Amino acid sequence: MDSSTLKTYPLLVYEENKIPQINFHDKGFEVSFIVLPLKIRPSVKEVPTQLNCDFNGSIYAGYSKNRYKINYLNHDTGLYLRKISNYEFSYGLFLGVGNTFISPTTTNHAIHDEYDGVVLQKGIAISLGYNNLKAGIALGMDNLLGKDRKNWIYENKPYLALSLGLNI
């Protein structure tokens, strides 16, 4: 890249050097971290629709379209302070781990104990973001890691989730 074509936008400018608002777009591949704080599992067998609020963290990789806005806001000292805003739309895949409640009800009464099982989660997600934070919806499936996987009624069953993310 030719350094003579790079534009710089200083953090502070004087009023006479104030730069007008600048907008530009960018698109490309991104990797971020998302959590799925709410999962809605549809009814399976005689178990009604479930809302799960367990910990679920995933790595998200996908395509994003970004709109950046650079503006200079008046500061009390006669200086203008640079403010950068980023609006993002993205879609992609996620893979991660989480936990879920395992009980006789969720295993067709194949077990008698209750415990928190570890799941491998995977799926697709769509999100909207502002600066480094994003929120969206995800469609995923879980695989229980452990001996009760063959009896777990939610094994590879789709669910809908709220996703919250942080760009890294």
Solvent accessible surface area in square Angstrom, and as a share of the most:
residue,aa,sasa,rsa
1,M,204,0.91
2,D,85,0.44
3,S,88,0.57
4,S,95,0.61
5,T,97,0.56
6,L,103,0.51
7,K,157,0.67
8,T,118,0.68
9,Y,53,0.20
10,P,60,0.38
11,L,100,0.50
12,L,84,0.42
13,V,12,0.07
14,Y,131,0.50
15,E,113,0.50
16,E,143,0.64
17,N,93,0.47
18,K,88,0.37
19,I,43,0.22
20,P,100,0.63
21,Q,85,0.38
22,I,36,0.18
23,N,73,0.37
24,F,90,0.38
25,H,138,0.62
26,D,74,0.39
27,K,135,0.57
28,G,27,0.26
29,F,155,0.65
30,E,25,0.11
31,V,66,0.38
32,S,0,0.00
33,F,78,0.32
34,I,5,0.03
35,V,41,0.24
36,L,0,0.00
37,P,41,0.26
38,L,65,0.32
39,K,3,0.01
40,I,80,0.40
41,R,5,0.02
42,P,67,0.42
43,S,66,0.43
44,V,17,0.10
45,K,134,0.57
46,E,167,0.75
47,V,15,0.09
48,P,89,0.56
49,T,79,0.46
50,Q,58,0.26
51,L,108,0.54
52,N,31,0.16
53,C,90,0.54
54,D,40,0.21
55,F,134,0.56
56,N,4,0.02
57,G,7,0.07
58,S,2,0.01
59,I,94,0.48
60,Y,2,0.01
61,A,33,0.26
62,G,8,0.08
63,Y,77,0.29
64,S,5,0.03
65,K,108,0.46
66,N,18,0.09
67,R,95,0.35
68,Y,51,0.19
69,K,52,0.22
70,I,8,0.04
71,N,40,0.21
72,Y,6,0.02
73,L,83,0.41
74,N,113,0.58
75,H,82,0.37
76,D,149,0.77
77,T,97,0.56
78,G,40,0.38
79,L,40,0.20
80,Y,25,0.10
81,L,72,0.36
82,R,71,0.26
83,K,90,0.38
84,I,83,0.42
85,S,4,0.03
86,N,19,0.10
87,Y,87,0.33
88,E,13,0.06
89,F,82,0.34
90,S,0,0.00
91,Y,102,0.39
92,G,14,0.13
93,L,117,0.58
94,F,6,0.03
95,L,97,0.48
96,G,11,0.11
97,V,79,0.45
98,G,8,0.07
99,N,45,0.23
100,T,6,0.03
101,F,97,0.40
102,I,0,0.00
103,S,7,0.04
104,P,30,0.19
105,T,71,0.41
106,T,16,0.09
107,T,0,0.00
108,N,79,0.41
109,H,132,0.59
110,A,52,0.41
111,I,25,0.13
112,H,168,0.75
113,D,105,0.54
114,E,111,0.50
115,Y,89,0.34
116,D,94,0.49
117,G,4,0.04
118,V,78,0.45
119,V,0,0.00
120,L,61,0.31
121,Q,0,0.00
122,K,61,0.26
123,G,19,0.19
124,I,93,0.47
125,A,4,0.03
126,I,86,0.44
127,S,7,0.04
128,L,121,0.60
129,G,11,0.10
130,Y,98,0.37
131,N,56,0.29
132,N,92,0.47
133,L,119,0.59
134,K,12,0.05
135,A,46,0.36
136,G,15,0.14
137,I,102,0.52
138,A,2,0.01
139,L,87,0.43
140,G,3,0.03
141,M,75,0.34
142,D,0,0.00
143,N,24,0.12
144,L,1,0.01
145,L,87,0.43
146,G,38,0.37
147,K,166,0.70
148,D,10,0.05
149,R,116,0.42
150,K,166,0.70
151,N,46,0.24
152,W,8,0.03
153,I,9,0.05
154,Y,9,0.03
155,E,37,0.16
156,N,75,0.39
157,K,86,0.36
158,P,70,0.44
159,Y,3,0.01
160,L,87,0.43
161,A,5,0.04
162,L,66,0.33
163,S,2,0.02
164,L,77,0.38
165,G,9,0.09
166,L,87,0.43
167,N,39,0.20
168,I,142,0.72
